[in-house]
C-alpha cells in the first residue's frame, strides 16, 4: 500500500475511534462504530421528500469506515439505525470513510 493510502487509513482510524469521536450504534442489524451528526426536529427539511411530506422529521449524518460495513447502502433504501426505520438520502465514500445521510419521520421514531 502506498504511503499516502496508509496515512489516510490511519486518519480514519483516529476519527472513527471510541476514545475520540465515535460511538457504537446499530446500523441495519450490525453494531458499528460511527460518528453521528444529528439534525433533530427540522420541520422544513422534509418538504422536498414526498415520503415524509408535511411531517416533522429527523435527519442524521453518519460517518463510518467503509471496511466496517457489510455493504454501503444505496440512496433511497430503507435501513434501521438504533432499531428505528430511516430512508437513506445519500451515501458518499470519501477515501474510506462513508458519509451516510438518513431521514426519518417523527411519527415512525
C-alpha positions in Angstrom: 0.0 0.0 0.0 1.3 3.5 -0.8 2.4 5.8 2.0 -0.4 8.2 1.2 -3.1 5.5 1.5 -1.5 4.4 4.8 -1.7 7.9 6.1 -5.4 8.2 5.0 -6.2 4.9 6.7 -4.6 6.0 10.0 -6.6 9.2 9.9 -9.8 7.2 9.5 -8.8 5.0 12.4 -8.3 8.1 14.6 -11.6 9.8 13.6 -13.7 6.6 13.9 -12.4 5.6 17.3 -14.4 5.1 20.5 -11.8 7.0 22.6 -12.0 10.1 20.3 -15.3 10.8 18.4 -17.1 7.6 17.6 -19.8 5.7 19.5 -21.4 2.3 18.9 -24.7 2.2 17.1 -27.0 -0.3 15.5 -27.0 0.1 11.7 -29.1 -2.3 9.7 -28.7 -5.1 12.3 -25.0 -4.6 12.6 -23.2 -2.9 15.6 -20.8 -0.4 14.2 -18.5 2.4 15.4 -19.5 5.7 13.9 -19.6 9.4 14.3 -23.2 10.8 14.3 -24.3 14.4 13.4 -27.9 14.7 14.4 -30.2 17.4 12.8 -33.2 16.6 15.1 -36.7 18.0 14.5 -36.1 20.1 11.4 -39.6 20.9 10.1 -38.6 22.3 6.7 -36.1 19.5 6.0 -38.7 17.1 4.7 -40.8 19.4 2.4 -39.0 18.1 -0.6 -39.3 14.4 0.3 -42.7 13.0 -0.8 -42.3 10.0 1.6 -42.4 12.4 4.6 -44.2 15.4 3.2 -45.7 17.6 5.9 -44.4 15.6 8.8 -41.8 16.7 11.4 -38.8 14.6 10.8 -35.2 13.9 11.8 -32.1 13.9 9.7 -28.9 12.2 10.8 -25.5 12.2 9.1 -23.4 9.1 10.0 -19.7 8.8 9.3 -18.4 5.2 9.3 -15.3 3.3 8.0 -16.2 1.6 4.8 -14.4 -1.6 6.0 -16.8 -1.8 9.0 -19.9 -2.0 6.8 -21.2 -5.3 5.3 -22.3 -3.1 2.3 -22.6 0.6 1.6 -26.3 1.4 1.4 -27.7 2.8 -1.8 -29.7 6.0 -2.0 -33.5 5.7 -1.3 -33.1 2.4 0.6 -34.8 1.8 3.9 -32.5 0.9 6.7 -32.6 0.8 10.5 -30.4 3.0 12.8 -30.6 2.3 16.5 -33.5 -0.1 15.7 -35.6 2.7 14.1 -36.6 3.0 10.4 -34.9 5.6 8.2 -34.5 6.3 4.5 -31.0 6.8 3.1 -30.9 10.2 1.4 -27.3 10.0 0.3 -24.3 7.8 0.7 -20.8 9.0 -0.2 -17.5 7.2 0.0 -14.7 9.7 0.8 -11.4 7.9 0.9 -12.6 5.0 3.1 -15.0 6.9 5.3 -18.6 6.7 4.2 -20.9 9.7 4.9 -24.5 8.5 5.1 -27.4 10.9 5.4 -30.6 9.3 6.7 -34.1 10.7 7.2 -37.0 9.6 9.3 -40.4 10.8 10.2 -41.0 11.6 13.9 -44.2 9.5 13.5 -42.1 6.4 12.9 -39.4 7.2 15.5 
